[in-house]
Amino acid sequence: MHAKAFSLLTLLFVLSLPSLASAAPLVYEGDTGPGKGKHIVLIASDHEYRSEEALPALARILAKRHGFKCTVVFGVNEEGVITPGYSNVPGIEALGSADLMVIATRFQNWPDEQMQHFVDYLKRGGPVVGLRTATHGFKIPADRKFAKYSNGYPGEEYKDGFGRQVLGEKWAGHYGSNHRQSTRLDLVPKMANHPILRGVKDAWVQCGGYRADPLPPSDVLAMAQPLGGMEPDAEPDPAHPPVPGAWTRSYEGASGKRGRVFTTTYGASNDLENEGFRRMLVNACFWAVALEDAIKPDAAVDFVGPYNATWCKDHGRRKADLKPQDMAGWESPIVPVQD
């Protein structure tokens, strides 16, 4: 190759590196703890509930406090900027080595090559933790290769898609008023000894209610009681009696292996500010990878680094053009905000 042409190609390659790096997934890896040797991949791409804040925060806790390796992938645009709900999740090939997938997506329609990694993970029966809008995590046109994973898919062979068949529920509608009514999560007494509920108390979330009737067999761990306001001591809404808000189940992959599943219809970024709910999520990840014997009721679940959740409260304006690497390391704010 002519030297001048080679230099031009080299220059173009070098210029492309910043955008490639900015779109790369975040990786947090702890040094010690019961999770050492386990890899969790967390997928954040929803349109409203700020999974791009909640999942990095959860990943840091699991990594720093408990030793897991955590890879967080985001919906990003062509410039590598985190764009809520964007159907492009570079780095999702990390699922190939994942011991657990944590998913918080809404109405996604990924390119086939990205979707294939997700499908391959389900085929091997990998465990899943699903948050909030993951029940309606995909909206894929009927003529696309992976249409059956779409919310409400009509075919009997995979009725109602990934949400119903794996997580146990699809989009079933709001239950009360979002942003005006918060929700108390009441632990089911007969499930009090379940490992996921170990040490969990006073679980309250700022998200409004979702209707839910999990596909059997499912074990409901917590009932969601919509409240009359946005404070944890608000009175229960008498027009909305409690419905399932967190449950476990399993599904069978094409390999014949059964994967453990934990689903909650909550998980907006501000929901994690409640220690009881945060502990439930951490415990659920332990349980999903069969580390329930390592769940301690007083295990550390405090945030690692500053946490500026922006879903429901005004913590300032988010940094413009937020990219995954803006939240790298243990001490960078999640998320950076500007005055």
KOLLUMTI-599905 format. One line per field, with one value per residue (C-alpha): x, y, z; residue number from 1; residue in one letter. Coordinates in pm, whole numbers, plus 50000, padded with zeros to 5 digits. Example, Ala and Ser with C-alpha at 12.3 -4.5 7.8 and 13.67 -1.06 7.14 Angstrom:
<romars>
px = c(51230,51367)
py = c(49550,49894)
pz = c(50780,50714)
k = c(1,2)
r = c(A,S)
</romars>
This chain:
<romars>
px = c(50000,50119,50262,50033,49722,49836,49884,49535,49381,49576,49457,49096,49131,49280,49009,48744,48884,48726,48373,48430,48562,48273,48021,48202,48024,48118,48302,48325,48517,48556,48857,48701,48365,48129,48063,48427,48441,48081,48003,47684,47576,47329,47133,47000,46783,46438,46259,46154,46274,46645,46785,47106,47136,46995,47196,47545,47466,47354,47658,47898,47743,47763,48121,48281,48089,48057,48325,48125,48246,47973,47941,47681,47563,47350,47128,47352,47320,47567,47793,47805,47579,47344,46999,46713,46535,46767,46769,47144,47334,47701,47888,47597,47820,47941,47639,47846,48038,47760,47643,47346,47159,46992,46761,46577,46464,46147,46015,46354,46416,46785,46979,46966,47333,47283,46957,47127,47348,47035,46861,47166,47175,46811,46870,47125,46886,47084,46931,46751,46666,46407,46316,46010,45964,46152,45808,45755,46119,46084,45867,45982,45795,45621,45841,46166,46366,46316,45957,45843,46029,45810,45561,45221,45345,45030,45182,45094,45449,45576,45258,45305,45680,45984,45805,45535,45729,46046,45972,45614,45427,45387,45267,44939,44886,44941,44768,44706,44878,45249,45449,45161,45139,45430,45412,45475,45608,45461,45649,45431,45429,45454,45764,45939,46219,46300,46668,46579,46389,46670,46724,46466,46238,46042,46057,45905,45941,45861,45722,45348,45181,45173,44907,45053,44933,45247,45231,45219,45410,45547,45614,45511,45754,45605,45266,45258,45023,44972,44972,44784,45099,45473,45583,45639,45390,45110,44782,44706,44484,44155,44068,44376,44422,44767,44889,45209,45515,45806,45820,46040,45992,46200,46203,46349,46608,46649,46940,46694,46847,46614,46712,46612,46414,46341,46103,45990,45760,45970,46322,46326,46653,46502,46355,46710,46734,46526,46755,46493,46430,46801,46876,46604,46772,47118,46980,46795,47121,47284,46988,46971,47329,47266,47463,47170,47376,47600,47315,47358,47078,47326,47539,47661,47427,47526,47603,47956,48040,47791,47440,47231,46916,46707,46386,46158,46362,46546,46915,47015,47043,47214,47544,47483,47596,47635,47847,47911,48270,48154,48052,48369,48553,48423,48396,48257,47902,47606,47508,47717,47492,47530,47391)
py = c(50000,50352,50520,50821,50604,50393,50707,50826,50494,50500,50854,50758,50460,50670,50934,50665,50541,50803,50732,50358,50393,50617,50354,50068,49906,49991,49721,49719,49434,49373,49222,48996,48863,48572,48692,48661,48459,48540,48773,48980,49167,49451,49593,49950,50098,50223,50542,50677,50517,50598,50245,50410,50542,50249,49971,50125,50197,49838,49708,49907,49766,49409,49455,49667,49526,49163,49081,49028,49134,49357,49472,49741,49800,50097,50218,50467,50668,50681,50919,50688,50915,50739,50792,50650,50374,50378,50039,49991,49819,49777,49534,49294,49013,49007,48785,48503,48477,48596,48403,48641,48893,49192,49364,49697,49770,49902,49838,49759,49658,49576,49486,49111,49062,49219,49035,48705,48733,48784,48487,48264,48349,48245,47928,47814,47886,48165,48324,48657,48950,49175,49529,49746,49785,49466,49303,49485,49500,49446,49579,49403,49416,49096,49051,49058,48747,48775,48901,48636,48811,49119,49231,49075,48837,48650,48316,48024,47887,48193,48363,48731,48724,48744,48935,48677,48363,48439,48715,48602,48915,49145,49505,49496,49866,50124,50069,50410,50736,50736,51034,51111,50780,50583,50215,50014,49663,49435,49109,48799,48635,48277,48372,48540,48283,48316,48412,48715,48866,48816,49146,49329,49569,49889,49842,50146,50269,50596,50435,50410,50070,49826,49564,49216,48857,48645,48340,48027,47870,48180,48257,48608,48760,49106,49263,49616,49855,50186,50479,50807,51017,51029,50966,50623,50697,50797,50611,50309,50390,50210,50200,49991,49683,49518,49324,49121,49348,49101,48729,48436,48169,47975,47907,47632,47715,47525,47345,47191,47383,47580,47936,48112,48435,48725,48994,49319,49575,49846,49972,50337,50502,50676,50346,50238,50515,50291,50047,49775,49768,49797,49502,49299,49356,49264,48952,48860,48864,48635,48398,48393,48263,48006,48194,48213,48061,48368,48617,48794,49006,49281,49263,49600,49748,50114,50306,50322,50680,50967,50870,51144,50968,51199,51007,51160,51416,51720,51661,51908,51887,51580,51627,51689,51413,51157,50861,50531,50617,50928,50683,50473,50391,50384,50756,50922,51048,50843,51053,51367,51674,52039,52347)
pz = c(50000,49921,50231,50198,50170,50465,50675,50587,50689,51013,51085,51020,51252,51530,51492,51531,51863,52093,51966,51992,52345,52449,52339,52509,52802,53158,53349,53727,53887,54256,54428,54689,54800,54738,54385,54278,53957,53857,53566,53557,53243,53302,53006,53040,52767,52862,52768,53106,53429,53407,53392,53272,53630,53828,53667,53697,54063,54122,53932,54150,54467,54338,54225,54498,54794,54683,54428,54109,53768,53625,53265,53194,52837,52737,52457,52277,51959,51671,51865,52166,52374,52615,52466,52677,52489,52189,52014,51996,52277,52179,52400,52445,52323,52684,52747,52601,52931,53164,53469,53507,53293,53460,53215,53226,52871,52708,52357,52207,51844,51832,51518,51456,51537,51881,51943,51863,52174,52387,52226,52267,52637,52678,52479,52734,53019,53183,53494,53457,53683,53519,53631,53562,53184,53102,53111,52782,52692,52315,52034,51719,51386,51284,50976,51176,51263,51641,51642,51890,52174,52128,52391,52324,52053,51937,51844,52069,52061,52257,52369,52466,52409,52638,52913,52973,52884,53081,53333,53390,53280,52980,52969,53162,53233,53505,53837,53983,53891,53813,53953,54193,54377,54522,54621,54936,54887,55152,55198,55165,55512,55389,55186,55479,55482,55113,55068,54854,55148,55397,55579,55363,55549,55484,55107,54937,54580,54412,54098,54062,54038,53749,53701,53730,53743,53698,53474,53689,53838,54010,54376,54476,54730,54771,54711,54574,54755,54575,54817,54809,54770,54717,55076,55236,55514,55275,55322,55101,54805,54880,54510,54437,54656,54646,54341,54287,54276,54297,54226,54130,53868,53617,53244,53030,52768,52443,52609,52855,53144,53366,53448,53768,53725,53959,53835,53990,53831,54001,53954,53849,53945,54250,54372,54457,54716,54943,55126,55153,54780,54701,54928,54757,54419,54549,54716,54396,54201,54457,54447,54068,54045,54321,54587,54828,55109,55092,55142,55474,55625,55709,55395,55266,55006,55037,54719,54582,54485,54449,54334,54173,54058,53839,53765,54025,54218,54095,54163,53896,53520,53381,53207,52839,52603,52882,52774,52953,53037,53225,53498,53497,53816,54173,54248,53936,53998,53876,53701,53655,53690,53602,53774)
k = c(1,2,3,4,5,6,7,8,9,10,11,12,13,14,15,16,17,18,19,20,21,22,23,24,25,26,27,28,29,30,31,32,33,34,35,36,37,38,39,40,41,42,43,44,45,46,47,48,49,50,51,52,53,54,55,56,57,58,59,60,61,62,63,64,65,66,67,68,69,70,71,72,73,74,75,76,77,78,79,80,81,82,83,84,85,86,87,88,89,90,91,92,93,94,95,96,97,98,99,100,101,102,103,104,105,106,107,108,109,110,111,112,113,114,115,116,117,118,119,120,121,122,123,124,125,126,127,128,129,130,131,132,133,134,135,136,137,138,139,140,141,142,143,144,145,146,147,148,149,150,151,152,153,154,155,156,157,158,159,160,161,162,163,164,165,166,167,168,169,170,171,172,173,174,175,176,177,178,179,180,181,182,183,184,185,186,187,188,189,190,191,192,193,194,195,196,197,198,199,200,201,202,203,204,205,206,207,208,209,210,211,212,213,214,215,216,217,218,219,220,221,222,223,224,225,226,227,228,229,230,231,232,233,234,235,236,237,238,239,240,241,242,243,244,245,246,247,248,249,250,251,252,253,254,255,256,257,258,259,260,261,262,263,264,265,266,267,268,269,270,271,272,273,274,275,276,277,278,279,280,281,282,283,284,285,286,287,288,289,290,291,292,293,294,295,296,297,298,299,300,301,302,303,304,305,306,307,308,309,310,311,312,313,314,315,316,317,318,319,320,321,322,323,324,325,326,327,328,329,330,331,332,333,334,335,336,337,338,339)
r = c(M,H,A,K,A,F,S,L,L,T,L,L,F,V,L,S,L,P,S,L,A,S,A,A,P,L,V,Y,E,G,D,T,G,P,G,K,G,K,H,I,V,L,I,A,S,D,H,E,Y,R,S,E,E,A,L,P,A,L,A,R,I,L,A,K,R,H,G,F,K,C,T,V,V,F,G,V,N,E,E,G,V,I,T,P,G,Y,S,N,V,P,G,I,E,A,L,G,S,A,D,L,M,V,I,A,T,R,F,Q,N,W,P,D,E,Q,M,Q,H,F,V,D,Y,L,K,R,G,G,P,V,V,G,L,R,T,A,T,H,G,F,K,I,P,A,D,R,K,F,A,K,Y,S,N,G,Y,P,G,E,E,Y,K,D,G,F,G,R,Q,V,L,G,E,K,W,A,G,H,Y,G,S,N,H,R,Q,S,T,R,L,D,L,V,P,K,M,A,N,H,P,I,L,R,G,V,K,D,A,W,V,Q,C,G,G,Y,R,A,D,P,L,P,P,S,D,V,L,A,M,A,Q,P,L,G,G,M,E,P,D,A,E,P,D,P,A,H,P,P,V,P,G,A,W,T,R,S,Y,E,G,A,S,G,K,R,G,R,V,F,T,T,T,Y,G,A,S,N,D,L,E,N,E,G,F,R,R,M,L,V,N,A,C,F,W,A,V,A,L,E,D,A,I,K,P,D,A,A,V,D,F,V,G,P,Y,N,A,T,W,C,K,D,H,G,R,R,K,A,D,L,K,P,Q,D,M,A,G,W,E,S,P,I,V,P,V,Q,D)
</romars>
